[in-house]
Amino acid sequence: MVNALAKEKPIESSSSQPRPYWRRNWDIMAAFFRVGILGFGGGPSSIPLVHQETVKKYKWMNEEEFADTLALANTMPGPIATKMAGYIGYRVTGIVGCLAALLATVAPTALMMIFLLQLLQKFKDIPWVQHMSASVVPVVAVMLATMTWDFVKKSGETLGWVKGSIIILGALLLTEWLNIHPAIIILVLIIYVFLPFGKRGTKK
């Protein structure tokens, strides 16, 4: 389950020829700068962007490792984009990569907030300003739906469609109808995996 956190040493990109150390740190900053700037709507909306940069573009981790990282990040306090940036940066180039990812994620948006909020306060009554954020929502919805379907297919392939569907429907019931926090569900599943009776079904 937690394959993503089992690798503590910084890793090379999966390309045929490893990129220079300074270039990998630059890639980290560029990737999480784009995530921070384009992640409208809060942490969840930035997850597809992180997935695009780390799995599809730079191939710093595979789908399973990304899913494990996302699941564990959801169980911990704090903004999810910042937690994932710090871990992925450390995974790629160590402490320098961690600091580069955190700086690229937080600093640009913080500076933009200071500038834009001052500007928006002056023009907040203009209609196009009021609807500016709303126009981004459909795009974010499509990105989240695409990533969700990728995770559903991955669950079906690894767990089987019957077991995967049961877990998906159970999680939906618990979170939406019973208002149980997703972190509690994830923690229960992680504990189940490590318990002896949770491993029994995986033994050959």
FIKOLZA-1660 file (N, C-alpha, C; in steps of 0.1 Angstrom, whole numbers, plus 5000, padded with zeros to 4 digits):
% residues 204
   i   px   py   pz ch aa at
   1 5008 4988 5000  A  M  N
   1 5000 5000 5000  A  M CA
   1 5009 5013 5000  A  M  C
   2 5019 5013 5009  A  V  N
   2 5026 5025 5010  A  V CA
   2 5040 5024 5003  A  V  C
   3 5039 5019 4991  A  N  N
   3 5052 5018 4983  A  N CA
   3 5059 5031 4981  A  N  C
   4 5051 5042 4980  A  A  N
   4 5056 5055 4977  A  A CA
   4 5065 5060 4988  A  A  C
   5 5062 5057 5001  A  L  N
   5 5070 5061 5012  A  L CA
   5 5081 5052 5016  A  L  C
   6 5082 5040 5010  A  A  N
   6 5092 5031 5013  A  A CA
   6 5105 5034 5008  A  A  C
   7 5106 5043 4998  A  K  N
   7 5118 5047 4991  A  K CA
   7 5123 5060 4997  A  K  C
   8 5133 5060 5006  A  E  N
   8 5137 5072 5013  A  E CA
   8 5148 5079 5005  A  E  C
   9 5155 5073 4996  A  K  N
   9 5166 5079 4989  A  K CA
   9 5161 5087 4978  A  K  C
  10 5167 5099 4974  A  P  N
  10 5163 5106 4962  A  P CA
  10 5165 5098 4950  A  P  C
  11 5156 5099 4941  A  I  N
  11 5156 5091 4929  A  I CA
  11 5159 5099 4916  A  I  C
  12 5163 5092 4906  A  E  N
  12 5165 5099 4893  A  E CA
  12 5152 5098 4886  A  E  C
  13 5151 5107 4876  A  S  N
  13 5140 5107 4867  A  S CA
  13 5141 5094 4859  A  S  C
  14 5129 5089 4854  A  S  N
  14 5129 5076 4847  A  S CA
  14 5133 5077 4833  A  S  C
  15 5138 5088 4828  A  S  N
  15 5142 5090 4815  A  S CA
  15 5155 5082 4812  A  S  C
  16 5159 5079 4800  A  S  N
  16 5170 5071 4797  A  S CA
  16 5183 5076 4802  A  S  C
  17 5185 5089 4801  A  Q  N
  17 5197 5096 4806  A  Q CA
  17 5194 5105 4818  A  Q  C
  18 5199 5103 4830  A  P  N
  18 5196 5111 4841  A  P CA
  18 5199 5126 4838  A  P  C
  19 5190 5135 4842  A  R  N
  19 5193 5149 4840  A  R CA
  19 5202 5154 4851  A  R  C
  20 5210 5165 4848  A  P  N
  20 5219 5170 4859  A  P CA
  20 5212 5174 4871  A  P  C
  21 5219 5174 4882  A  Y  N
  21 5213 5177 4895  A  Y CA
  21 5206 5190 4895  A  Y  C
  22 5213 5201 4890  A  W  N
  22 5207 5214 4890  A  W CA
  22 5195 5215 4881  A  W  C
  23 5195 5207 4870  A  R  N
  23 5184 5207 4861  A  R CA
  23 5171 5201 4867  A  R  C
  24 5174 5190 4875  A  R  N
  24 5162 5183 4882  A  R CA
  24 5156 5193 4892  A  R  C
  25 5164 5200 4899  A  N  N
  25 5159 5210 4909  A  N CA
  25 5151 5221 4902  A  N  C
  26 5156 5225 4890  A  W  N
  26 5149 5235 4882  A  W CA
  26 5136 5229 4877  A  W  C
  27 5136 5217 4873  A  D  N
  27 5123 5210 4869  A  D CA
  27 5113 5210 4881  A  D  C
  28 5118 5207 4893  A  I  N
  28 5109 5207 4905  A  I CA
  28 5103 5221 4907  A  I  C
  29 5111 5231 4906  A  M  N
  29 5106 5245 4908  A  M CA
  29 5096 5248 4897  A  M  C
  30 5099 5245 4885  A  A  N
  30 5090 5248 4874  A  A CA
  30 5077 5241 4875  A  A  C
  31 5078 5228 4879  A  A  N
  31 5066 5220 4880  A  A CA
  31 5056 5225 4891  A  A  C
  32 5062 5227 4902  A  F  N
  32 5053 5232 4913  A  F CA
  32 5050 5246 4913  A  F  C
  33 5057 5254 4905  A  F  N
  33 5053 5268 4902  A  F CA
  33 5040 5268 4894  A  F  C
  34 5040 5259 4884  A  R  N
  34 5028 5258 4875  A  R CA
  34 5016 5253 4884  A  R  C
  35 5019 5243 4893  A  V  N
  35 5008 5238 4902  A  V CA
  35 5003 5249 4910  A  V  C
  36 5012 5257 4916  A  G  N
  36 5007 5268 4925  A  G CA
  36 5000 5279 4918  A  G  C
  37 5004 5282 4906  A  I  N
  37 4998 5293 4899  A  I CA
  37 4984 5289 4893  A  I  C
  38 4983 5276 4888  A  L  N
  38 4971 5272 4881  A  L CA
  38 4962 5264 4889  A  L  C
  39 4965 5262 4902  A  G  N
  39 4956 5254 4910  A  G CA
  39 4945 5262 4917  A  G  C
  40 4936 5267 4908  A  F  N
  40 4924 5274 4913  A  F CA
  40 4915 5266 4921  A  F  C
  41 4910 5272 4932  A  G  N
  41 4899 5265 4940  A  G CA
  41 4904 5257 4952  A  G  C
  42 4917 5258 4955  A  G  N
  42 4921 5251 4967  A  G CA
  42 4929 5239 4964  A  G  C
  43 4932 5231 4975  A  G  N
  43 4941 5219 4974  A  G CA
  43 4936 5208 4965  A  G  C
  44 4923 5204 4966  A  P  N
  44 4918 5193 4957  A  P CA
  44 4920 5196 4942  A  P  C
  45 4918 5209 4938  A  S  N
  45 4919 5212 4924  A  S CA
  45 4933 5212 4919  A  S  C
  46 4943 5212 4928  A  S  N
  46 4957 5212 4924  A  S CA
  46 4962 5197 4922  A  S  C
  47 4955 5187 4927  A  I  N
  47 4959 5174 4927  A  I CA
  47 4961 5169 4912  A  I  C
  48 4951 5171 4903  A  P  N
  48 4954 5167 4889  A  P CA
  48 4966 5174 4883  A  P  C
  49 4969 5186 4887  A  L  N
  49 4981 5193 4882  A  L CA
  49 4993 5186 4887  A  L  C
  50 4994 5183 4900  A  V  N
  50 5005 5175 4905  A  V CA
  50 5007 5162 4898  A  V  C
  51 4996 5155 4896  A  H  N
  51 4996 5142 4889  A  H CA
  51 5002 5144 4875  A  H  C
  52 4997 5154 4868  A  Q  N
  52 5002 5157 4854  A  Q CA
  52 5017 5159 4854  A  Q  C
  53 5022 5167 4864  A  E  N
  53 5036 5170 4864  A  E CA
  53 5045 5159 4868  A  E  C
  54 5041 5152 4879  A  T  N
  54 5050 5142 4885  A  T CA
  54 5049 5128 4879  A  T  C
  55 5037 5125 4874  A  V  N
  55 5035 5111 4868  A  V CA
  55 5036 5111 4853  A  V  C
  56 5029 5120 4846  A  K  N
  56 5029 5120 4832  A  K CA
  56 5040 5127 4825  A  K  C
  57 5044 5139 4830  A  K  N
  57 5054 5147 4824  A  K CA
  57 5068 5143 4827  A  K  C
  58 5071 5144 4840  A  Y  N
  58 5085 5141 4845  A  Y CA
  58 5087 5127 4849  A  Y  C
  59 5076 5119 4852  A  K  N
  59 5077 5105 4855  A  K CA
  59 5086 5103 4868  A  K  C
  60 5084 5111 4878  A  W  N
  60 5091 5109 4890  A  W CA
  60 5085 5098 4899  A  W  C
  61 5073 5094 4896  A  M  N
  61 5067 5083 4903  A  M CA
  61 5056 5077 4893  A  M  C
  62 5052 5065 4896  A  N  N
  62 5042 5058 4888  A  N CA
  62 5028 5061 4895  A  N  C
  63 5018 5055 4888  A  E  N
  63 5004 5058 4893  A  E CA
  63 5001 5052 4907  A  E  C
  64 5007 5040 4910  A  E  N
  64 5005 5035 4923  A  E CA
  64 5011 5043 4934  A  E  C
  65 5024 5047 4931  A  E  N
  65 5031 5055 4941  A  E CA
  65 5024 5068 4943  A  E  C
  66 5019 5074 4933  A  F  N
  66 5012 5087 4934  A  F CA
  66 4999 5085 4943  A  F  C
  67 4992 5074 4940  A  A  N
  67 4980 5072 4948  A  A CA
  67 4983 5069 4962  A  A  C
  68 4994 5062 4965  A  D  N
  68 4998 5060 4979  A  D CA
  68 5001 5073 4986  A  D  C
  69 5009 5082 4979  A  T  N
  69 5013 5094 4984  A  T CA
  69 5001 5103 4987  A  T  C
  70 4991 5103 4978  A  L  N
  70 4979 5111 4979  A  L CA
  70 4971 5106 4991  A  L  C
  71 4970 5093 4992  A  A  N
  71 4962 5088 5003  A  A CA
  71 4968 5091 5017  A  A  C
  72 4981 5090 5019  A  L  N
  72 4987 5093 5031  A  L CA
  72 4987 5108 5034  A  L  C
  73 4989 5116 5024  A  A  N
  73 4988 5131 5025  A  A CA
  73 4975 5135 5030  A  A  C
  74 4964 5128 5026  A  N  N
  74 4951 5132 5031  A  N CA
  74 4948 5129 5045  A  N  C
  75 4957 5120 5051  A  T  N
  75 4955 5117 5065  A  T CA
  75 4962 5126 5075  A  T  C
  76 4970 5135 5069  A  M  N
  76 4979 5144 5077  A  M CA
  76 4973 5158 5077  A  M  C
  77 4976 5166 5087  A  P  N
  77 4971 5180 5087  A  P CA
  77 4979 5189 5078  A  P  C
  78 4973 5200 5074  A  G  N
  78 4979 5209 5065  A  G CA
  78 4975 5208 5051  A  G  C
  79 4978 5218 5043  A  P  N
  79 4974 5219 5028  A  P CA
  79 4980 5207 5021  A  P  C
  80 4972 5200 5013  A  I  N
  80 4977 5188 5006  A  I CA
  80 4987 5191 4995  A  I  C
  81 4985 5202 4988  A  A  N
  81 4995 5206 4978  A  A CA
  81 5009 5208 4984  A  A  C
  82 5009 5214 4995  A  T  N
  82 5022 5217 5001  A  T CA
  82 5029 5204 5006  A  T  C
  83 5021 5195 5012  A  K  N
  83 5026 5183 5017  A  K CA
  83 5032 5174 5006  A  K  C
  84 5024 5173 4995  A  M  N
  84 5029 5165 4983  A  M CA
  84 5041 5172 4977  A  M  C
  85 5041 5185 4976  A  A  N
  85 5053 5192 4970  A  A CA
  85 5065 5189 4978  A  A  C
  86 5065 5190 4991  A  G  N
  86 5076 5187 4999  A  G CA
  86 5081 5173 4998  A  G  C
  87 5072 5163 4998  A  Y  N
  87 5077 5149 4997  A  Y CA
  87 5082 5146 4983  A  Y  C
  88 5075 5150 4973  A  I  N
  88 5080 5147 4959  A  I CA
  88 5093 5154 4956  A  I  C
  89 5095 5166 4961  A  G  N
  89 5108 5173 4959  A  G CA
  89 5119 5166 4966  A  G  C
  90 5116 5161 4978  A  Y  N
  90 5126 5154 4986  A  Y CA
  90 5129 5140 4979  A  Y  C
  91 5119 5134 4974  A  R  N
  91 5121 5121 4967  A  R CA
  91 5130 5122 4955  A  R  C
  92 5129 5133 4948  A  V  N
  92 5137 5135 4935  A  V CA
  92 5151 5139 4938  A  V  C
  93 5153 5150 4946  A  T  N
  93 5167 5155 4948  A  T CA
  93 5171 5157 4963  A  T  C
  94 5163 5152 4972  A  G  N
  94 5166 5154 4986  A  G CA
  94 5161 5167 4992  A  G  C
  95 5169 5172 5002  A  I  N
  95 5165 5183 5010  A  I CA
  95 5163 5196 5000  A  I  C
  96 5173 5197 4991  A  V  N
  96 5172 5209 4982  A  V CA
  96 5159 5208 4974  A  V  C
  97 5156 5196 4969  A  G  N
  97 5144 5195 4961  A  G CA
  97 5131 5198 4969  A  G  C
  98 5131 5193 4982  A  C  N
  98 5120 5196 4991  A  C CA
  98 5118 5211 4993  A  C  C
  99 5129 5218 4995  A  L  N
  99 5128 5233 4997  A  L CA
  99 5124 5240 4984  A  L  C
 100 5130 5235 4973  A  A  N
 100 5126 5241 4960  A  A CA
 100 5111 5240 4957  A  A  C
 101 5106 5228 4960  A  A  N
 101 5092 5225 4957  A  A CA
 101 5083 5234 4966  A  A  C
 102 5087 5235 4979  A  L  N
 102 5079 5243 4988  A  L CA
 102 5079 5257 4985  A  L  C
 103 5091 5262 4981  A  L  N
 103 5092 5276 4977  A  L CA
 103 5084 5279 4965  A  L  C
 104 5085 5271 4955  A  A  N
 104 5077 5273 4942  A  A CA
 104 5062 5272 4944  A  A  C
 105 5058 5264 4954  A  T  N
 105 5044 5262 4956  A  T CA
 105 5038 5274 4964  A  T  C
 106 5045 5278 4974  A  V  N
 106 5039 5288 4983  A  V CA
 106 5042 5303 4979  A  V  C
 107 5054 5306 4976  A  A  N
 107 5058 5320 4974  A  A CA
 107 5051 5327 4963  A  A  C
 108 5050 5322 4951  A  P  N
 108 5043 5329 4940  A  P CA
 108 5029 5332 4943  A  P  C
 109 5021 5322 4948  A  T  N
 109 5007 5325 4951  A  T CA
 109 5005 5334 4963  A  T  C
 110 5014 5334 4973  A  A  N
 110 5013 5343 4984  A  A CA
 110 5015 5358 4979  A  A  C
 111 5025 5360 4970  A  L  N
 111 5028 5373 4965  A  L CA
 111 5016 5378 4956  A  L  C
 112 5011 5368 4948  A  M  N
 112 4999 5372 4940  A  M CA
 112 4987 5375 4948  A  M  C
 113 4985 5368 4959  A  M  N
 113 4974 5371 4968  A  M CA
 113 4975 5385 4973  A  M  C
 114 4987 5389 4978  A  I  N
 114 4989 5403 4983  A  I CA
 114 4985 5413 4973  A  I  C
 115 4990 5411 4960  A  F  N
 115 4988 5420 4950  A  F CA
 115 4974 5420 4945  A  F  C
 116 4968 5408 4942  A  L  N
 116 4955 5408 4935  A  L CA
 116 4944 5411 4945  A  L  C
 117 4945 5408 4958  A  L  N
 117 4934 5412 4967  A  L CA
 117 4933 5427 4968  A  L  C
 118 4945 5433 4968  A  Q  N
 118 4944 5448 4969  A  Q CA
 118 4938 5453 4956  A  Q  C
 119 4941 5447 4945  A  L  N
 119 4935 5451 4932  A  L CA
 119 4920 5448 4931  A  L  C
 120 4916 5436 4935  A  L  N
 120 4902 5432 4935  A  L CA
 120 4893 5440 4944  A  L  C
 121 4899 5445 4955  A  Q  N
 121 4891 5453 4964  A  Q CA
 121 4886 5466 4957  A  Q  C
 122 4894 5471 4948  A  K  N
 122 4891 5483 4941  A  K CA
 122 4881 5481 4930  A  K  C
 123 4881 5469 4924  A  F  N
 123 4872 5466 4912  A  F CA
 123 4862 5455 4915  A  F  C
 124 4859 5452 4928  A  K  N
 124 4851 5440 4931  A  K CA
 124 4836 5441 4926  A  K  C
 125 4832 5453 4923  A  D  N
 125 4818 5455 4919  A  D CA
 125 4816 5453 4904  A  D  C
 126 4827 5451 4896  A  I  N
 126 4826 5449 4882  A  I CA
 126 4822 5435 4879  A  I  C
 127 4812 5433 4870  A  P  N
 127 4807 5419 4868  A  P CA
 127 4817 5409 4864  A  P  C
 128 4826 5412 4855  A  W  N
 128 4836 5402 4850  A  W CA
 128 4845 5398 4861  A  W  C
 129 4848 5407 4870  A  V  N
 129 4856 5403 4882  A  V CA
 129 4849 5393 4891  A  V  C
 130 4836 5395 4893  A  Q  N
 130 4828 5387 4901  A  Q CA
 130 4827 5372 4896  A  Q  C
 131 4827 5371 4882  A  H  N
 131 4826 5358 4876  A  H CA
 131 4839 5352 4872  A  H  C
 132 4850 5358 4875  A  M  N
 132 4863 5354 4870  A  M CA
 132 4866 5340 4876  A  M  C
 133 4864 5338 4889  A  S  N
 133 4867 5325 4895  A  S CA
 133 4858 5314 4891  A  S  C
 134 4845 5318 4889  A  A  N
 134 4835 5308 4885  A  A CA
 134 4838 5302 4872  A  A  C
 135 4844 5310 4863  A  S  N
 135 4846 5305 4849  A  S CA
 135 4857 5293 4849  A  S  C
 136 4865 5292 4860  A  V  N
 136 4875 5282 4860  A  V CA
 136 4870 5269 4865  A  V  C
 137 4858 5269 4872  A  V  N
 137 4853 5257 4879  A  V CA
 137 4850 5246 4869  A  V  C
 138 4844 5248 4857  A  P  N
 138 4842 5237 4848  A  P CA
 138 4854 5229 4844  A  P  C
 139 4865 5237 4842  A  V  N
 139 4878 5231 4838  A  V CA
 139 4883 5222 4849  A  V  C
 140 4883 5228 4861  A  V  N
 140 4888 5220 4873  A  V CA
 140 4879 5207 4875  A  V  C
 141 4866 5208 4872  A  A  N
 141 4858 5197 4873  A  A CA
 141 4861 5186 4864  A  A  C
 142 4865 5189 4851  A  V  N
 142 4869 5180 4841  A  V CA
 142 4882 5173 4845  A  V  C
 143 4892 5181 4850  A  M  N
 143 4904 5175 4855  A  M CA
 143 4903 5165 4866  A  M  C
 144 4894 5169 4876  A  L  N
 144 4892 5160 4887  A  L CA
 144 4885 5147 4883  A  L  C
 145 4875 5148 4873  A  A  N
 145 4868 5137 4868  A  A CA
 145 4877 5127 4861  A  A  C
 146 4887 5133 4853  A  T  N
 146 4896 5125 4845  A  T CA
 146 4905 5117 4855  A  T  C
 147 4910 5124 4865  A  M  N
 147 4919 5117 4875  A  M CA
 147 4912 5106 4883  A  M  C
 148 4899 5110 4886  A  T  N
 148 4891 5100 4894  A  T CA
 148 4889 5087 4886  A  T  C
 149 4886 5089 4873  A  W  N
 149 4884 5077 4864  A  W CA
 149 4897 5069 4863  A  W  C
 150 4908 5075 4863  A  D  N
 150 4921 5068 4862  A  D CA
 150 4923 5060 4875  A  D  C
 151 4919 5066 4887  A  F  N
 151 4920 5058 4899  A  F CA
 151 4910 5047 4900  A  F  C
 152 4898 5049 4894  A  V  N
 152 4888 5038 4894  A  V CA
 152 4893 5026 4886  A  V  C
 153 4899 5029 4874  A  K  N
 153 4904 5019 4866  A  K CA
 153 4916 5011 4873  A  K  C
 154 4924 5019 4880  A  K  N
 154 4936 5013 4887  A  K CA
 154 4931 5004 4898  A  K  C
 155 4920 5008 4905  A  S  N
 155 4914 5000 4916  A  S CA
 155 4909 4987 4910  A  S  C
 156 4902 4988 4899  A  G  N
 156 4896 4976 4893  A  G CA
 156 4907 4966 4888  A  G  C
 157 4918 4972 4883  A  E  N
 157 4929 4963 4878  A  E CA
 157 4936 4956 4890  A  E  C
 158 4938 4963 4901  A  T  N
 158 4946 4958 4912  A  T CA
 158 4938 4950 4922  A  T  C
 159 4926 4955 4925  A  L  N
 159 4918 4948 4935  A  L CA
 159 4907 4939 4929  A  L  C
 160 4904 4941 4917  A  G  N
 160 4893 4934 4910  A  G CA
 160 4881 4943 4911  A  G  C
 161 4873 4943 4900  A  W  N
 161 4862 4952 4899  A  W CA
 161 4851 4951 4910  A  W  C
 162 4849 4939 4914  A  V  N
 162 4839 4937 4925  A  V CA
 162 4843 4943 4938  A  V  C
 163 4855 4940 4942  A  K  N
 163 4861 4945 4955  A  K CA
 163 4863 4960 4954  A  K  C
 164 4869 4964 4943  A  G  N
 164 4871 4979 4941  A  G CA
 164 4858 4987 4941  A  G  C
 165 4847 4981 4935  A  S  N
 165 4835 4988 4935  A  S CA
 165 4828 4989 4949  A  S  C
 166 4830 4978 4956  A  I  N
 166 4825 4978 4970  A  I CA
 166 4832 4989 4979  A  I  C
 167 4845 4990 4977  A  I  N
 167 4852 5000 4985  A  I CA
 167 4848 5014 4981  A  I  C
 168 4847 5016 4968  A  I  N
 168 4843 5029 4963  A  I CA
 168 4830 5033 4968  A  I  C
 169 4820 5024 4967  A  L  N
 169 4806 5027 4971  A  L CA
 169 4806 5029 4986  A  L  C
 170 4813 5021 4993  A  G  N
 170 4814 5022 5008  A  G CA
 170 4820 5035 5012  A  G  C
 171 4830 5040 5006  A  A  N
 171 4837 5053 5009  A  A CA
 171 4827 5064 5006  A  A  C
 172 4820 5063 4994  A  L  N
 172 4810 5073 4991  A  L CA
 172 4799 5074 5001  A  L  C
 173 4794 5063 5006  A  L  N
 173 4784 5063 5016  A  L CA
 173 4788 5069 5029  A  L  C
 174 4801 5065 5033  A  L  N
 174 4806 5070 5046  A  L CA
 174 4809 5085 5046  A  L  C
 175 4814 5090 5035  A  T  N
 175 4818 5104 5034  A  T CA
 175 4807 5113 5032  A  T  C
 176 4798 5109 5022  A  E  N
 176 4787 5119 5018  A  E CA
 176 4775 5117 5026  A  E  C
 177 4771 5105 5030  A  W  N
 177 4759 5104 5038  A  W CA
 177 4761 5104 5053  A  W  C
 178 4771 5098 5058  A  L  N
 178 4774 5097 5072  A  L CA
 178 4784 5107 5077  A  L  C
 179 4789 5115 5067  A  N  N
 179 4798 5127 5071  A  N CA
 179 4810 5122 5078  A  N  C
 180 4816 5111 5075  A  I  N
 180 4828 5106 5081  A  I CA
 180 4840 5112 5073  A  I  C
 181 4850 5118 5080  A  H  N
 181 4861 5124 5073  A  H CA
 181 4869 5114 5065  A  H  C
 182 4873 5117 5053  A  P  N
 182 4880 5108 5045  A  P CA
 182 4893 5103 5051  A  P  C
 183 4900 5111 5060  A  A  N
 183 4912 5107 5066  A  A CA
 183 4910 5095 5075  A  A  C
 184 4898 5095 5082  A  I  N
 184 4895 5083 5091  A  I CA
 184 4894 5070 5082  A  I  C
 185 4887 5071 5071  A  I  N
 185 4885 5059 5062  A  I CA
 185 4899 5055 5057  A  I  C
 186 4907 5064 5053  A  I  N
 186 4920 5060 5048  A  I CA
 186 4929 5054 5059  A  I  C
 187 4928 5059 5071  A  L  N
 187 4936 5053 5082  A  L CA
 187 4931 5039 5085  A  L  C
 188 4918 5037 5085  A  V  N
 188 4913 5024 5088  A  V CA
 188 4918 5014 5077  A  V  C
 189 4918 5018 5065  A  L  N
 189 4922 5009 5054  A  L CA
 189 4937 5006 5055  A  L  C
 190 4945 5016 5059  A  I  N
 190 4959 5014 5061  A  I CA
 190 4962 5004 5072  A  I  C
 191 4955 5006 5083  A  I  N
 191 4957 4997 5095  A  I CA
 191 4952 4983 5091  A  I  C
 192 4942 4982 5083  A  Y  N
 192 4937 4969 5079  A  Y CA
 192 4947 4962 5071  A  Y  C
 193 4954 4969 5062  A  V  N
 193 4965 4963 5053  A  V CA
 193 4976 4957 5062  A  V  C
 194 4980 4964 5073  A  F  N
 194 4991 4960 5081  A  F CA
 194 4987 4949 5091  A  F  C
 195 4975 4947 5094  A  L  N
 195 4971 4937 5104  A  L CA
 195 4972 4923 5097  A  L  C
 196 4974 4913 5106  A  P  N
 196 4976 4899 5100  A  P CA
 196 4965 4894 5092  A  P  C
 197 4952 4897 5096  A  F  N
 197 4941 4892 5089  A  F CA
 197 4939 4900 5076  A  F  C
 198 4945 4912 5075  A  G  N
 198 4944 4920 5063  A  G CA
 198 4954 4915 5052  A  G  C
 199 4965 4908 5057  A  K  N
 199 4975 4903 5048  A  K CA
 199 4972 4889 5044  A  K  C
 200 4963 4882 5051  A  R  N
 200 4960 4868 5049  A  R CA
 200 4956 4865 5034  A  R  C
 201 4948 4874 5029  A  G  N
 201 4942 4872 5015  A  G CA
 201 4953 4874 5005  A  G  C
 202 4964 4880 5008  A  T  N
 202 4974 4883 4998  A  T CA
 202 4985 4872 4997  A  T  C
 203 4985 4863 5006  A  K  N
 203 4995 4852 5007  A  K CA
 203 4991 4841 4997  A  K  C
 204 5001 4836 4989  A  K  N
 204 4999 4826 4980  A  K CA
 204 5001 4812 4986  A  K  C
% end
